[in-house]
Amino acid sequence: MEKTYTWDMADHIQTKEAVIEYLEAAIEEHDTELLLEVIGDIARSEGMAKIADEAGGNRERLSPSRSREENRSFVAIAHVLDVLGYRIQVLPKMM
């Protein structure tokens, strides 16, 4: 019998460039649920406990699997990205 392995995106995000590309791709989809999942993947790749400590909260509060209503605010997303070492930037759309 073949052995299967669990695949987790967090295990494959190894550079700041990869984080930026992953975030940009999620933002382009205009899907809040996807963006929350991507931020969760990035946080797990950095170590969720460390991120929670730096954000002044706990793991459960920052987890994208928690109630979507509690995590949906733009401020919360911006704060977690800040703790991860990133910021949101607005650029002109390429035509």
N, C-alpha and C positions, 0 to 999 in steps of 0.2 A: 504494500500500500504506500502511495506517495505521501510524503509529509508536506503539509501546507504551512505557510507562515502568515502571520498577520502583518499587513502593510500599513504603515502609518506615515503620513506626509511629514510629520514632525521629525522623523528620523532622516529626512532627505533635504532639509533646509539647513544648509551649512555655511552660507555666506550672506553678507548684507545685500549683495546684488540679487541673490535668489529671493530674499525676503521682499525686496522692493518689487521685483517682477511678479511675485505671487500676489502681493497686495494690489498692484495695478491691474492685474488680470481680474481679480475679484471685484474691484471697484467698477471696472468697465462693464460688468454684468448687471449693475444696478439692482443687486439682490442683497438685502440686508442679512438674511439668513446665511448666505454664502460668505459674506464679509465677516460675520461673527465666527463662522467655522474656521476661516483662514486665520483670523487673529488668534483663535484657540490653538491652531496648529503651530503658529509662530511662538506663542507663549510656551507651549509644551516643548518646543525645540530649545527654548532658552532655559527651561526649568520653571514650571508653574509656581512652585513654592517660593522661589526667589522673586519672581514677578509680583506675586501677591504681597510679599513682605515689603517690597519697594513701593508698591501702589498703596500701602496702608490698609490693605483689606485681607481677606482670606481667599483661599483657592476657590471655594464654592461660589463666592460672590462674583468672581471674575470669569468663571467658567461659562463658555458659550452654550453649554447644554442646560444651564439653569434657565429659569423662566425668561423667555424672550422679552417680556415686558420690562423686566428689571435691568436688562443689559442693552436695550435698544437705543439709549440716549447717545447722541453725538458726543457729548462731553465724556461719557464713560469710555467710548471707543477712542477718542483722542487721548484720554488719560492713559489707557493701557498702552497705546502706541508710544506715548512719551516715555513711559517706564521702560519699554522695549528699546528705546533709543531712536525712535522715528517720529516724524511729524507729518501732518497733513499739509499738502501744498496744492494750491490751485494754479493751473497753467492754462494758457489759451488752447482751445481745441485745434488740432491740426486739420486743416481743410484740404 
